[in-house]
Amino acid sequence: MTTSLSLISYNGGLFKDHWSLFIPTVGTGIGYRVHATGDLRTGFEFELIEEYDLENTSRRHTKTFLSEITDVDRVIQVARQTPTPGPSLRSSSYDGPKVRLSQQRNCQDWVIDVLHSLEAEGLIQAGTTSQVQPQS
């Protein structure tokens, strides 16, 4: 069975947009929402929402088709195995040692990492990752 993989970008206002991957149930706007939830201070965790109703969410978003897929379970497994970004920002009350943190990574970076892995396994079309660019 073939279905699609799309990028959902939720408007972040003054902040960077939140990115999720969406895999619809064939023929509907309901499907799997796959994303890294969290923030720069606490880090991110993998989250899979089944039966997510994209058409009835109140959050402003855009949907961008990325690729056709045939193995939904494997796509979700690859996403689950892709490491999510850890904490990369300190709170203003931090009083610990002054150690330089690594580059700030967020849900957008995680989506790109997932797409690279899916491409490497031949689960999405080659070049799909180049369709998306994180906000700077």
C-alpha positions in Angstrom: 0.0 0.0 0.0 1.3 3.4 -1.0 0.7 6.6 1.0 2.4 9.9 1.3 4.9 11.5 3.7 4.4 15.2 4.3 6.1 17.9 6.3 3.8 19.9 8.6 5.1 23.3 9.7 3.2 24.8 12.6 3.5 28.6 12.7 5.8 29.6 15.6 5.1 33.3 15.5 8.2 35.0 16.9 9.9 31.6 17.4 10.9 29.0 14.9 8.1 26.9 13.4 7.5 23.4 14.9 8.0 20.6 12.3 6.3 17.3 12.3 6.0 14.5 9.7 2.6 13.3 8.7 1.6 10.0 7.2 -2.1 9.9 6.3 -4.4 7.0 6.4 -4.9 6.4 2.7 -7.6 8.8 1.5 -8.1 10.8 4.7 -6.6 13.7 6.6 -6.2 11.5 9.6 -3.0 9.6 10.2 0.3 9.4 12.1 1.9 12.6 13.4 5.6 11.8 14.0 7.7 14.5 15.7 10.2 15.5 18.4 8.5 17.4 21.2 10.2 19.5 23.8 12.4 22.6 23.8 16.0 23.8 23.7 16.3 24.0 27.5 15.0 20.5 28.4 15.7 18.7 25.1 13.3 16.7 22.8 11.6 13.4 22.9 10.1 11.2 20.1 6.3 11.3 19.9 4.0 9.3 17.7 0.4 10.4 17.6 -1.9 7.9 15.9 -5.2 9.0 14.4 -4.1 12.6 14.4 -6.7 14.7 12.7 -4.8 17.3 10.7 -7.8 18.8 9.1 -9.4 19.7 12.4 -6.4 21.1 14.3 -6.7 24.7 15.4 -3.0 25.4 15.0 -2.0 27.3 11.9 0.1 25.1 9.7 1.3 24.4 6.2 1.5 20.9 4.7 4.3 20.1 2.1 4.3 16.8 0.3 7.7 15.1 0.5 7.6 11.6 -0.9 5.5 8.5 -1.6 6.1 5.7 0.9 5.2 2.0 0.9 6.4 0.8 4.3 4.7 3.0 7.0 5.9 0.7 9.9 9.5 0.9 8.8 9.3 4.7 8.3 8.0 5.1 11.9 10.7 2.7 13.2 13.4 4.7 11.6 12.0 7.9 13.0 11.8 6.3 16.5 15.5 5.2 16.2 16.7 8.7 15.2 18.2 10.4 18.2 16.3 13.5 19.3 18.2 16.7 20.2 19.2 17.0 23.9 19.2 20.2 25.9 21.2 23.0 24.2 20.1 26.1 26.1 20.5 27.0 29.7 17.9 28.7 31.8 18.6 32.2 33.0 18.9 30.9 36.6 21.6 28.3 35.7 24.5 28.6 38.2 26.6 25.6 37.1 30.0 25.5 35.4 30.5 27.7 32.4 30.9 25.0 29.8 30.2 25.8 26.1 27.1 24.0 24.8 27.0 22.4 21.4 25.1 23.9 18.5 21.4 24.5 19.3 19.4 21.7 17.7 15.6 21.5 17.5 12.7 19.6 16.0 13.6 20.9 12.5 17.1 19.4 12.7 15.5 16.1 13.9 13.1 16.0 10.9 16.1 16.5 8.6 18.0 13.7 10.3 15.0 11.4 9.9 14.8 12.3 6.2 18.5 11.6 5.7 18.0 8.2 7.4 14.9 7.4 5.3 16.8 8.3 2.1 19.8 6.2 3.1 17.5 3.2 3.5 15.7 3.8 0.2 12.4 4.4 2.0 11.8 7.8 0.4 12.9 9.3 -2.9 16.5 10.4 -3.2 16.8 14.2 -2.9 13.8 14.5 -0.6 15.9 16.0 2.2 17.0 18.8 -0.1 13.4 20.0 -0.3 13.4 21.3 3.3 15.6 23.9 4.9 15.6 24.7 8.6 14.9 28.3 9.7 18.0 30.2 10.8 
